[in-house]
């Protein structure tokens, strides 16, 4: 089996890693349009609940990730100079580039093929693949190519982030 993944962000890389760990015989190839160390965004936040899933499903990666995380046990909401602490909902964060480097290294360690600096114009680059995964972001080539099948709903909002 061959799997082609468009996009080497956290979702594409983690999917590639999980597949390769569970099915080492599968040929997994990730194609990314940007350079290896290019990133967009600031960081990635994990709830403690999400980390519990990771500890269960990929304990070795979780152990490495845990050493790189900044952790805070509470959320503090400040509105009009009034503070409210919300406890029991711990969170952790990591810089996006640090997370990508960890995931890239783990993917390469288990035998995932990573290709950077290759702009995918269409999913036709994966004609030899049995499965194509679109993890290529908001302007997804995969989603656009299969828009009649997927029928996505896209709504542009005014959020700053």
FISEBA-221466 format. One record per residue: residue number from 1; residue in three letters; x, y negated, z of N, C-alpha, C in turn. Coordinates in Angstrom, 2 decimals, padded with zeros to 5 digits. Last residue first. Layout:
% residues N
<NUM; "ALA"; <X; Y; Z>; <X; Y; Z>; <X; Y; Z>>
...
% end
This chain:
% residues 161
<161; "UNK"; <-006.87; -036.02; 014.68>; <-006.02; -034.82; 014.62>; <-006.89; -033.62; 014.37>>
<160; "UNK"; <-008.95; -037.83; 014.20>; <-007.58; -038.27; 014.00>; <-006.65; -037.07; 013.89>>
<159; "UNK"; <-011.89; -037.00; 012.34>; <-011.02; -036.77; 013.49>; <-009.62; -037.28; 013.19>>
<158; "UNK"; <-013.80; -037.21; 010.38>; <-012.98; -038.39; 010.64>; <-012.06; -038.23; 011.84>>
<157; "UNK"; <-014.12; -034.52; 007.94>; <-014.53; -035.29; 009.12>; <-013.55; -036.43; 009.36>>
<156; "UNK"; <-015.38; -032.73; 005.29>; <-014.32; -033.64; 005.70>; <-014.84; -034.52; 006.82>>
<155; "UNK"; <-016.15; -029.41; 004.90>; <-016.70; -030.67; 005.35>; <-015.55; -031.54; 005.86>>
<154; "UNK"; <-016.94; -026.68; 002.97>; <-015.86; -027.57; 003.40>; <-016.47; -028.92; 003.72>>
<153; "UNK"; <-017.78; -023.42; 002.82>; <-018.35; -024.74; 003.08>; <-017.22; -025.59; 003.64>>
<152; "UNK"; <-017.16; -020.93; 000.28>; <-016.83; -021.67; 001.51>; <-017.62; -022.98; 001.60>>
<151; "UNK"; <-017.65; -018.49; -001.30>; <-018.62; -019.56; -001.12>; <-018.36; -020.35; 000.16>>
<150; "UNK"; <-016.25; -016.23; -002.11>; <-016.26; -016.58; -000.69>; <-017.35; -017.59; -000.36>>
<149; "UNK"; <-016.80; -016.24; -004.91>; <-017.02; -015.04; -004.10>; <-017.18; -015.40; -002.63>>
<148; "UNK"; <-016.16; -018.76; -005.78>; <-017.48; -018.21; -006.14>; <-017.82; -016.97; -005.33>>
<147; "UNK"; <-013.52; -019.02; -004.82>; <-014.60; -019.83; -004.24>; <-015.98; -019.28; -004.58>>
<146; "UNK"; <-011.07; -017.88; -005.35>; <-012.20; -016.99; -005.10>; <-013.40; -017.73; -004.51>>
<145; "UNK"; <-009.36; -020.04; -005.63>; <-009.47; -019.07; -006.73>; <-010.70; -018.18; -006.58>>
<144; "UNK"; <-009.62; -021.25; -003.10>; <-010.06; -021.94; -004.30>; <-010.29; -020.97; -005.45>>
<143; "UNK"; <-008.43; -019.32; -001.44>; <-009.84; -019.67; -001.24>; <-010.41; -020.36; -002.48>>
<142; "UNK"; <-005.81; -019.37; -002.54>; <-006.60; -018.14; -002.52>; <-008.09; -018.47; -002.39>>
<141; "UNK"; <-004.97; -021.96; -002.07>; <-005.02; -021.48; -003.45>; <-005.91; -020.24; -003.53>>
<140; "UNK"; <-006.15; -024.16; 000.34>; <-005.85; -022.78; 000.02>; <-006.04; -022.44; -001.46>>
<139; "UNK"; <-005.84; -026.52; 001.82>; <-005.89; -026.55; 000.36>; <-005.58; -025.18; -000.22>>
<138; "UNK"; <-005.58; -025.67; 004.48>; <-006.77; -026.40; 004.07>; <-006.93; -026.45; 002.55>>
<137; "UNK"; <-003.78; -022.48; 004.41>; <-004.21; -023.77; 004.91>; <-005.41; -024.40; 004.22>>
<136; "UNK"; <-003.10; -019.90; 003.67>; <-002.38; -021.03; 003.09>; <-003.04; -022.38; 003.33>>
<135; "UNK"; <-003.71; -017.31; 003.87>; <-003.38; -018.01; 005.12>; <-002.66; -019.29; 004.76>>
<134; "UNK"; <-005.28; -014.88; 002.34>; <-005.15; -016.32; 002.20>; <-004.96; -016.97; 003.55>>
<133; "UNK"; <-004.06; -011.85; 001.34>; <-004.51; -012.60; 002.51>; <-004.25; -014.08; 002.25>>
<132; "UNK"; <-004.84; -009.15; -000.69>; <-004.31; -010.51; -000.66>; <-004.91; -011.21; 000.55>>
<131; "UNK"; <-004.06; -005.80; -001.33>; <-004.78; -006.74; -000.48>; <-004.07; -008.07; -000.54>>
<130; "UNK"; <-002.50; -004.55; -003.15>; <-003.80; -003.95; -002.88>; <-004.69; -004.88; -002.07>>
<129; "UNK"; <-000.50; -006.21; -005.63>; <-000.91; -005.97; -004.24>; <-002.31; -005.36; -004.17>>
<128; "UNK"; <000.27; -007.06; -008.08>; <000.72; -005.72; -007.69>; <000.26; -005.33; -006.29>>
<127; "UNK"; <-000.59; -009.67; -008.20>; <-001.33; -008.66; -008.98>; <-000.93; -007.24; -008.63>>
<126; "UNK"; <000.20; -012.01; -006.93>; <000.02; -010.80; -006.12>; <-000.72; -009.70; -006.88>>
<125; "UNK"; <000.10; -014.08; -008.62>; <001.45; -013.67; -008.19>; <001.38; -012.37; -007.38>>
<124; "UNK"; <-002.56; -014.70; -008.79>; <-002.01; -013.78; -009.79>; <-000.60; -013.33; -009.45>>
<123; "UNK"; <-003.50; -016.66; -007.14>; <-003.26; -015.35; -006.53>; <-002.69; -014.33; -007.51>>
<122; "UNK"; <-001.58; -019.54; -008.23>; <-002.79; -018.72; -008.23>; <-002.48; -017.40; -007.53>>
<121; "UNK"; <000.67; -020.87; -007.51>; <-000.30; -021.59; -008.34>; <-001.64; -020.85; -008.40>>
<120; "UNK"; <002.71; -021.21; -004.84>; <001.76; -020.28; -005.43>; <000.73; -021.09; -006.21>>
<119; "UNK"; <005.94; -022.18; -004.71>; <004.56; -022.70; -004.74>; <003.68; -021.73; -005.51>>
<118; "UNK"; <008.39; -021.33; -002.63>; <007.72; -020.82; -003.83>; <006.26; -021.27; -003.80>>
<117; "UNK"; <009.80; -021.68; -000.27>; <010.05; -022.58; -001.39>; <009.44; -022.11; -002.70>>
<116; "UNK"; <010.41; -018.28; 000.82>; <010.14; -019.70; 001.08>; <010.44; -020.52; -000.18>>
<115; "UNK"; <009.36; -015.15; 001.57>; <009.84; -015.95; 000.46>; <009.43; -017.40; 000.69>>
<114; "UNK"; <009.95; -012.22; 003.41>; <009.54; -013.63; 003.47>; <010.17; -014.39; 002.30>>
<113; "UNK"; <008.91; -009.00; 004.07>; <009.63; -009.82; 003.09>; <009.08; -011.24; 003.14>>
<112; "UNK"; <009.29; -007.28; 007.10>; <008.41; -008.09; 006.26>; <009.29; -008.92; 005.33>>
<111; "UNK"; <010.84; -005.79; 008.93>; <010.87; -005.47; 007.50>; <009.87; -006.19; 006.62>>
<110; "UNK"; <011.17; -006.47; 011.54>; <010.38; -005.26; 011.27>; <010.24; -004.95; 009.78>>
<109; "UNK"; <012.72; -008.79; 011.32>; <013.23; -007.65; 012.09>; <012.47; -006.36; 011.78>>
<108; "UNK"; <011.04; -010.53; 009.98>; <012.22; -010.00; 009.28>; <012.77; -008.77; 010.00>>
<107; "UNK"; <009.18; -011.01; 012.07>; <008.76; -010.44; 010.78>; <009.94; -009.82; 010.05>>
<106; "UNK"; <010.83; -012.20; 013.98>; <010.18; -010.92; 014.28>; <009.71; -010.24; 013.00>>
<105; "UNK"; <011.57; -014.56; 012.61>; <012.58; -013.59; 013.05>; <011.99; -012.22; 013.33>>
<104; "UNK"; <009.05; -015.77; 012.31>; <009.86; -015.43; 011.14>; <010.89; -014.36; 011.50>>
<103; "UNK"; <008.31; -016.17; 015.01>; <007.53; -015.28; 014.16>; <008.30; -014.85; 012.91>>
<102; "UNK"; <010.33; -018.01; 015.81>; <010.14; -016.73; 016.51>; <009.42; -015.74; 015.61>>
<101; "UNK"; <009.83; -020.11; 014.01>; <011.13; -019.42; 014.00>; <011.04; -018.06; 014.70>>
<100; "UNK"; <007.23; -020.86; 014.79>; <007.48; -020.33; 013.44>; <008.80; -019.57; 013.38>>
<99; "UNK"; <007.75; -021.80; 017.39>; <006.88; -020.64; 017.19>; <007.12; -020.02; 015.82>>
<98; "UNK"; <009.39; -024.00; 016.79>; <009.92; -022.91; 017.63>; <009.07; -021.65; 017.46>>
<97; "UNK"; <007.58; -025.54; 015.31>; <008.77; -025.01; 014.66>; <009.38; -023.87; 015.47>>
<96; "UNK"; <005.63; -026.20; 017.29>; <005.27; -025.40; 016.11>; <006.50; -024.79; 015.44>>
<95; "UNK"; <006.33; -025.77; 020.73>; <006.50; -026.54; 019.52>; <006.25; -025.65; 018.30>>
<94; "UNK"; <003.79; -024.44; 022.81>; <005.11; -024.29; 022.22>; <005.17; -025.19; 020.99>>
<93; "UNK"; <001.90; -024.09; 025.86>; <002.15; -024.65; 024.54>; <003.59; -024.42; 024.12>>
<92; "UNK"; <-000.85; -022.88; 027.81>; <000.58; -022.94; 027.53>; <000.75; -023.51; 026.13>>
<91; "UNK"; <-003.32; -023.15; 030.44>; <-002.88; -023.24; 029.05>; <-001.36; -023.26; 028.98>>
<90; "UNK"; <-005.99; -022.04; 032.58>; <-004.61; -022.36; 032.29>; <-004.28; -022.33; 030.81>>
<89; "UNK"; <-008.44; -022.61; 034.09>; <-008.38; -022.51; 032.63>; <-006.96; -022.84; 032.18>>
<88; "UNK"; <-008.56; -023.24; 036.71>; <-009.00; -021.91; 036.32>; <-008.97; -021.67; 034.82>>
<87; "UNK"; <-009.76; -026.66; 036.93>; <-008.87; -025.56; 037.28>; <-009.43; -024.24; 036.76>>
<86; "UNK"; <-009.75; -029.85; 036.01>; <-010.48; -028.61; 035.72>; <-009.50; -027.47; 035.92>>
<85; "UNK"; <-010.02; -033.02; 037.46>; <-009.18; -031.85; 037.23>; <-010.07; -030.62; 037.03>>
<84; "UNK"; <-010.63; -036.20; 036.37>; <-011.30; -034.97; 036.79>; <-010.38; -033.81; 036.45>>
<83; "UNK"; <-010.30; -039.68; 036.94>; <-009.67; -038.39; 036.64>; <-010.52; -037.25; 037.18>>
<82; "UNK"; <-011.05; -042.75; 035.52>; <-011.53; -041.72; 036.43>; <-010.93; -040.38; 036.00>>
<81; "UNK"; <-010.43; -044.63; 033.55>; <-009.62; -044.59; 034.78>; <-010.13; -043.62; 035.84>>
<80; "UNK"; <-012.08; -043.78; 031.45>; <-012.29; -045.06; 032.13>; <-011.67; -045.06; 033.51>>
<79; "UNK"; <-011.16; -040.56; 031.97>; <-012.08; -041.39; 031.20>; <-012.37; -042.64; 032.01>>
<78; "UNK"; <-009.20; -037.78; 031.82>; <-009.25; -039.15; 032.32>; <-010.14; -039.95; 031.39>>
<77; "UNK"; <-008.84; -034.52; 032.82>; <-009.55; -035.40; 031.89>; <-009.65; -036.76; 032.54>>
<76; "UNK"; <-006.53; -032.07; 033.05>; <-006.97; -033.31; 033.69>; <-007.60; -034.18; 032.62>>
<75; "UNK"; <-006.39; -028.64; 033.60>; <-006.60; -029.71; 032.63>; <-007.06; -030.93; 033.42>>
<74; "UNK"; <-003.81; -026.57; 035.07>; <-005.10; -027.28; 035.08>; <-005.17; -028.23; 033.88>>
<73; "UNK"; <-001.34; -025.36; 034.70>; <-002.43; -024.57; 035.26>; <-003.80; -025.26; 035.22>>
<72; "UNK"; <000.81; -025.23; 031.93>; <000.14; -026.07; 032.92>; <-001.12; -025.36; 033.38>>
<71; "UNK"; <003.97; -024.48; 030.43>; <002.72; -024.04; 031.03>; <002.14; -025.11; 031.94>>
<70; "UNK"; <005.74; -023.91; 027.51>; <005.50; -024.87; 028.58>; <004.11; -024.54; 029.11>>
<69; "UNK"; <007.48; -020.97; 026.39>; <006.27; -021.76; 026.59>; <006.39; -022.78; 027.71>>
<68; "UNK"; <009.52; -019.19; 026.12>; <009.61; -020.44; 025.36>; <008.46; -021.41; 025.63>>
<67; "UNK"; <008.98; -016.86; 027.42>; <010.17; -017.60; 027.85>; <010.28; -018.96; 027.18>>
<66; "UNK"; <006.81; -015.87; 026.01>; <006.59; -016.39; 027.37>; <007.78; -017.19; 027.87>>
<65; "UNK"; <007.94; -014.78; 023.69>; <007.19; -016.03; 023.62>; <007.06; -016.67; 024.99>>
<64; "UNK"; <008.97; -012.37; 024.71>; <009.86; -013.39; 024.15>; <009.18; -014.74; 024.14>>
<63; "UNK"; <006.59; -011.13; 025.52>; <007.68; -011.33; 026.49>; <008.64; -012.41; 025.99>>
<62; "UNK"; <005.18; -010.99; 023.09>; <004.66; -011.79; 024.20>; <005.76; -012.10; 025.20>>
<61; "UNK"; <006.72; -009.15; 021.70>; <006.67; -010.54; 021.23>; <006.16; -011.45; 022.33>>
<60; "UNK"; <006.19; -006.90; 023.32>; <007.56; -007.37; 023.13>; <007.58; -008.82; 022.66>>
<59; "UNK"; <003.33; -006.57; 023.24>; <004.03; -006.91; 024.48>; <005.45; -007.43; 024.28>>
<58; "UNK"; <000.84; -006.99; 021.56>; <002.24; -007.09; 021.11>; <003.13; -007.48; 022.29>>
<57; "UNK"; <-001.53; -006.49; 023.04>; <-001.38; -006.01; 021.67>; <000.05; -006.02; 021.15>>
<56; "UNK"; <-001.25; -007.55; 025.66>; <-001.78; -006.20; 025.45>; <-001.41; -005.66; 024.07>>
<55; "UNK"; <-000.27; -010.08; 025.18>; <000.49; -009.18; 026.07>; <000.04; -007.73; 025.88>>
<54; "UNK"; <-002.35; -011.10; 023.63>; <-001.04; -010.89; 023.02>; <-000.21; -009.94; 023.87>>
<53; "UNK"; <-004.39; -011.25; 025.54>; <-004.57; -010.41; 024.35>; <-003.21; -010.09; 023.73>>
<52; "UNK"; <-003.17; -013.12; 027.23>; <-003.48; -011.77; 027.74>; <-003.70; -010.80; 026.59>>
<51; "UNK"; <-003.13; -015.36; 025.63>; <-001.85; -014.72; 025.95>; <-002.06; -013.32; 026.53>>
<50; "UNK"; <-005.82; -016.00; 025.65>; <-005.18; -015.60; 024.38>; <-003.87; -014.89; 024.64>>
<49; "UNK"; <-006.08; -016.70; 028.38>; <-006.81; -015.56; 027.82>; <-006.20; -015.07; 026.52>>
<48; "UNK"; <-004.60; -019.00; 028.55>; <-004.10; -017.81; 029.26>; <-004.81; -016.56; 028.75>>
<47; "UNK"; <-004.42; -020.46; 025.28>; <-005.06; -020.31; 026.58>; <-004.45; -019.09; 027.26>>
<46; "UNK"; <-001.90; -022.19; 023.58>; <-002.51; -020.89; 023.87>; <-003.22; -020.96; 025.21>>
<45; "UNK"; <-001.12; -024.50; 021.07>; <-001.57; -024.30; 022.44>; <-002.25; -022.94; 022.54>>
<44; "UNK"; <001.54; -025.69; 019.19>; <000.46; -024.72; 019.25>; <000.15; -024.46; 020.72>>
<43; "UNK"; <002.43; -028.86; 017.71>; <002.65; -027.68; 018.52>; <001.43; -026.79; 018.50>>
<42; "UNK"; <002.25; -030.64; 015.46>; <003.11; -030.87; 016.61>; <003.45; -029.58; 017.35>>
<41; "UNK"; <002.39; -030.65; 011.85>; <001.72; -030.52; 013.14>; <002.74; -030.61; 014.25>>
<40; "UNK"; <004.25; -028.73; 009.71>; <003.30; -029.82; 009.79>; <002.50; -029.61; 011.06>>
<39; "UNK"; <007.60; -027.94; 008.71>; <006.38; -027.68; 009.47>; <005.52; -028.93; 009.50>>
<38; "UNK"; <010.38; -026.23; 007.40>; <009.40; -027.31; 007.25>; <008.17; -026.95; 008.07>>
<37; "UNK"; <012.21; -024.18; 007.42>; <012.09; -024.99; 008.64>; <011.15; -026.19; 008.48>>
<36; "UNK"; <011.87; -023.01; 004.82>; <011.79; -022.21; 006.05>; <011.54; -023.07; 007.29>>
<35; "UNK"; <009.88; -025.11; 002.66>; <011.15; -024.56; 003.13>; <010.95; -023.85; 004.47>>
<34; "UNK"; <006.64; -024.14; 001.28>; <007.59; -025.04; 001.92>; <008.88; -024.32; 002.30>>
<33; "UNK"; <005.08; -022.05; 000.31>; <005.50; -023.11; -000.60>; <006.58; -024.02; 000.00>>
<32; "UNK"; <005.56; -018.61; 000.88>; <005.33; -019.93; 001.48>; <005.88; -021.00; 000.55>>
<31; "UNK"; <004.51; -015.30; 001.07>; <004.99; -016.35; 000.17>; <004.58; -017.70; 000.76>>
<30; "UNK"; <005.25; -012.14; 002.31>; <004.69; -013.45; 002.63>; <005.34; -014.48; 001.71>>
<29; "UNK"; <004.50; -008.74; 002.04>; <005.25; -009.86; 001.46>; <004.51; -011.16; 001.77>>
<28; "UNK"; <004.83; -005.44; 002.97>; <004.20; -006.70; 003.33>; <005.09; -007.84; 002.85>>
<27; "UNK"; <004.16; -002.21; 002.36>; <005.01; -003.29; 001.83>; <004.28; -004.60; 002.08>>
<26; "UNK"; <003.81; 000.18; 004.91>; <003.16; -000.81; 004.06>; <004.18; -001.87; 003.64>>
<25; "UNK"; <005.08; 001.73; 006.79>; <005.22; 002.13; 005.39>; <004.61; 001.12; 004.41>>
<24; "UNK"; <004.35; 000.76; 009.30>; <005.68; 000.44; 008.77>; <005.86; 000.78; 007.29>>
<23; "UNK"; <001.79; -000.25; 010.68>; <001.90; 000.56; 009.46>; <003.23; 000.26; 008.78>>
<22; "UNK"; <002.21; -001.81; 012.93>; <001.26; -000.69; 013.01>; <001.35; 000.26; 011.83>>
<21; "UNK"; <004.11; -003.66; 012.04>; <004.35; -002.88; 013.26>; <003.45; -001.65; 013.33>>
<20; "UNK"; <002.83; -004.75; 009.80>; <004.09; -004.01; 009.62>; <004.41; -003.16; 010.86>>
<19; "UNK"; <000.60; -006.02; 010.99>; <000.42; -004.94; 010.00>; <001.68; -004.10; 009.91>>
<18; "UNK"; <001.89; -007.90; 012.65>; <001.01; -006.88; 013.22>; <000.81; -005.71; 012.26>>
<17; "UNK"; <003.30; -009.48; 010.75>; <004.00; -008.76; 011.81>; <003.15; -007.61; 012.36>>
<16; "UNK"; <001.19; -010.59; 009.25>; <002.22; -009.77; 008.61>; <002.94; -008.90; 009.63>>
<15; "UNK"; <-000.14; -012.05; 011.27>; <-000.82; -010.96; 010.57>; <000.20; -010.02; 009.93>>
<14; "UNK"; <001.87; -013.90; 011.89>; <001.43; -012.94; 012.91>; <000.69; -011.77; 012.27>>
<13; "UNK"; <002.07; -015.28; 009.42>; <003.21; -014.54; 009.96>; <002.78; -013.52; 011.01>>
<12; "UNK"; <-000.50; -016.42; 009.14>; <000.04; -015.51; 008.12>; <001.17; -014.66; 008.65>>
<11; "UNK"; <-000.63; -018.00; 011.53>; <-001.62; -016.95; 011.23>; <-001.08; -015.93; 010.23>>
<10; "UNK"; <001.62; -019.81; 011.43>; <001.46; -018.83; 012.50>; <000.49; -017.70; 012.17>>
<9; "UNK"; <002.47; -019.81; 007.89>; <002.17; -020.48; 009.15>; <001.98; -019.41; 010.21>>
<8; "UNK"; <003.01; -019.03; 005.27>; <003.86; -018.56; 006.37>; <003.70; -019.45; 007.59>>
<7; "UNK"; <001.07; -018.04; 002.56>; <001.18; -018.92; 003.71>; <001.95; -018.32; 004.86>>
<6; "UNK"; <-000.40; -015.30; 001.35>; <-000.12; -016.67; 000.94>; <-000.11; -017.53; 002.20>>
<5; "UNK"; <000.65; -012.06; 001.25>; <000.10; -013.08; 002.14>; <000.55; -014.45; 001.65>>
<4; "UNK"; <-000.03; -008.90; 000.00>; <000.54; -010.21; -000.29>; <-000.15; -011.25; 000.56>>
<3; "UNK"; <000.67; -005.55; 000.53>; <-000.12; -006.68; 000.99>; <000.64; -007.96; 000.67>>
<2; "UNK"; <000.44; -002.27; -000.72>; <001.13; -003.56; -000.76>; <000.17; -004.66; -000.33>>
<1; "UNK"; <000.85; 001.18; 000.00>; <000.00; 000.00; 000.00>; <000.89; -001.23; 000.00>>
% end
